[in-house]
Amino acid sequence: MYLIVGLGNPEKQYETTFHNMGFLAVGEAAEKLGVKFKKKECEASVAEANIGGEKVILARPVTYMNASGRAVKQLLAKYKLPPENMLVIYDDFDLPKGKLRIRASGSAGTHNGMRSIIGEIGTQEFPRIRIGIRDPEVNIPIINYVLANIRKEDYPLFAQACGAAADAAIEFARGMEIGQVMTEFNGK
């Protein structure tokens, strides 16, 4: 069993902001798997899929970004999953826009959602997919930038990045070793 978590903020006003890359990518994964987010449990909106006989839970915490760890901790406990069976997808200001970086573990960096997850579950030993959002042409404070709407001319770039993140997450849930997922998808 696997848990794929996309980070974001639940209100409509945040739908097309940079901080919702995780929500967008996990939504793309749900679409590719033919499932919908129909249930609310553990402070998250969830969809259930089956990949090769393996149950996969797709989740979007509804706690807002800075408290994402509450939902993740509850989901791991409910499904009795170890953190290494979870993959988290989120935006990363430290990466160029549209670039993917997949890692088997690591610190939260500057990301408050990841800081919340690591604090709640007590480990940083779980896979993650970071979607780069930094635009060197924009010079505003990070907090304002991540909550800004994606520019229309950048939609295709971020749609491609979210699609690649969804594909990587699905391969992970199919049982592909995280090192192989990294080799195949990093830098896309």
C-alpha positions in Angstrom: 0.0 0.0 0.0 1.2 3.5 -0.8 0.2 7.1 0.1 0.8 9.9 -2.4 0.3 13.4 -0.8 0.1 16.6 -2.8 0.6 19.8 -0.8 -1.4 22.9 -1.3 -4.1 25.2 0.2 -7.7 24.0 0.0 -9.6 27.2 -0.9 -10.6 28.1 -4.5 -8.6 31.3 -4.4 -5.4 29.3 -4.2 -6.2 26.8 -7.0 -3.8 28.3 -9.5 -1.1 29.5 -7.2 2.5 28.3 -7.2 2.0 26.9 -3.7 -0.6 24.4 -5.1 1.8 22.5 -7.3 1.4 19.4 -5.1 -2.5 19.6 -5.3 -2.3 20.0 -9.1 0.2 17.1 -9.5 -1.7 14.7 -7.3 -4.9 15.7 -9.2 -3.2 14.8 -12.4 -2.2 11.4 -10.9 -5.8 10.8 -9.9 -7.0 11.7 -13.4 -4.4 9.3 -15.0 -5.6 6.6 -12.7 -9.2 7.3 -13.4 -10.2 8.1 -9.8 -11.8 11.2 -8.1 -11.3 12.9 -4.7 -14.7 11.8 -3.2 -13.9 11.2 0.5 -12.8 13.4 3.4 -10.8 11.6 6.1 -7.9 12.4 8.4 -8.2 16.2 7.5 -7.6 15.4 3.9 -9.5 15.0 0.6 -8.7 11.5 -0.6 -9.0 9.3 -3.7 -8.4 5.5 -3.7 -6.8 3.7 -6.6 -5.5 0.3 -7.3 -2.3 -0.2 -9.2 -1.4 -3.8 -10.0 -3.3 -5.1 -7.0 -1.8 -2.5 -4.6 -4.0 0.0 -2.9 -2.9 3.6 -3.4 -4.3 6.5 -1.4 -4.0 9.9 -3.1 -4.4 12.8 -0.6 -4.7 16.6 -0.5 -4.5 17.9 3.1 -7.3 20.4 3.9 -5.4 21.8 6.8 -3.6 24.6 4.8 0.0 24.3 4.0 1.6 25.1 7.3 -0.3 22.3 9.1 -0.1 19.6 6.4 1.7 17.3 8.9 -1.4 16.8 10.9 -3.2 15.2 8.0 -0.2 13.2 6.9 0.4 11.8 10.5 -3.3 10.8 10.7 -3.2 9.1 7.3 0.0 7.1 8.0 -1.6 6.0 11.3 -5.0 5.1 9.8 -3.4 3.0 7.0 -0.6 1.7 9.2 2.0 2.8 6.7 5.7 3.4 7.2 6.9 6.8 6.0 9.0 5.2 3.2 5.7 4.1 1.6 4.6 7.7 1.3 5.6 10.2 -1.4 5.0 13.9 -1.0 4.7 16.3 -3.9 5.2 20.0 -3.4 6.4 23.3 -4.8 10.0 24.4 -4.3 11.2 28.0 -4.6 14.8 26.9 -4.7 14.4 25.1 -8.1 14.0 26.8 -11.5 10.3 26.9 -12.6 9.1 23.6 -14.2 12.1 21.4 -13.1 11.5 18.3 -11.0 13.8 17.1 -8.3 13.1 13.7 -6.7 14.8 12.6 -3.5 14.6 9.6 -1.2 14.8 11.8 1.9 16.0 15.2 3.1 15.3 18.3 5.1 12.3 20.6 4.7 14.5 23.4 3.3 12.4 26.6 3.3 9.1 24.8 2.8 6.7 25.2 5.8 4.4 22.3 4.6 7.4 19.9 4.7 8.6 21.3 8.0 5.1 20.5 9.4 5.2 16.9 8.0 8.7 16.2 9.4 7.8 17.7 12.7 4.6 15.7 13.0 5.9 12.3 11.9 9.4 12.7 13.4 11.4 11.7 10.4 12.6 13.1 7.1 13.2 9.7 5.7 10.5 9.5 3.1 10.5 10.2 -0.7 9.4 13.5 -2.2 9.0 15.2 -5.5 9.8 18.9 -5.6 8.4 21.0 -8.5 10.5 24.1 -9.2 8.6 27.4 -9.2 11.4 30.1 -9.1 11.3 32.7 -11.8 14.5 34.8 -11.8 12.6 37.6 -13.5 10.3 38.1 -10.5 11.7 39.8 -7.5 9.1 39.8 -4.7 9.2 38.2 -1.2 8.8 34.4 -1.2 5.5 34.5 0.7 4.0 36.8 -1.9 5.4 34.8 -4.7 4.2 31.4 -3.7 0.7 32.7 -3.2 0.7 34.5 -6.6 -1.2 33.0 -9.5 0.7 31.2 -12.2 1.1 33.4 -15.2 -1.0 32.2 -18.2 2.1 32.0 -20.4 3.6 29.5 -17.9 0.6 27.2 -17.8 2.0 24.7 -20.4 5.4 24.5 -18.5 3.7 23.8 -15.1 1.2 21.4 -16.7 4.1 19.4 -18.1 5.9 19.5 -14.8 2.8 18.3 -12.9 2.2 15.6 -15.5 5.8 14.3 -15.1 5.4 14.5 -11.3 2.2 12.5 -11.5 3.9 9.9 -13.8 6.8 9.6 -11.3 4.4 9.1 -8.4 2.5 6.4 -10.2 5.7 4.6 -11.0 6.7 4.8 -7.3 3.3 3.3 -6.4 3.8 0.6 -9.0 6.8 -0.5 -6.9 9.6 1.2 -8.9 12.5 1.7 -6.5 12.9 5.4 -5.6 16.5 5.5 -7.0 15.2 4.3 -10.4 12.3 6.9 -10.2 15.0 9.6 -9.6 17.1 8.4 -12.5 14.1 8.4 -14.9 12.4 11.7 -13.8 14.9 14.0 -12.2 15.4 17.2 -14.2 12.3 16.8 -16.3 
